[in-house]
Amino acid sequence: MDYSLAALKLFIGQLKNATQTSSPSAMTLNGILFQRAWLQGVLVESLENGNYVLDDGSGLTELSLSNDFRLRDWELGRYVMVVGAYVIREGYQEELPLIKVHKMVDLSSAPDREAMWNLEVIEANKLFYHRFQLIWN
């Protein structure tokens, strides 16, 4: 993992436009190279395999938790911040996008967290990711 590449602040709906690069650990989104996605949203489902489903209002993604995070008690309905590697599932169009979680923090107690996150993503897109499109199909 090249930690010199920043984790992109994204909406889940933007992940479907990411493509794999020649490196198995790197992705590109509209010309921006990245290895990790930074997302925030509500935990809406706990899966049988120990994973969770995150909803940010633009889409859903499956969160694959490491053993450290599986030991914690993540309640459904909690608002969390997640940083992790986006994994493109080849040939699985109906499956949710998958994030291999490196960091997960419960932000439920922070007031106005969701509104602030939406503004942070928009600002990052305008200031740093000039070519990103906030609108997804």
Disulfide bonds with the S-S distance in Angstrom:
none
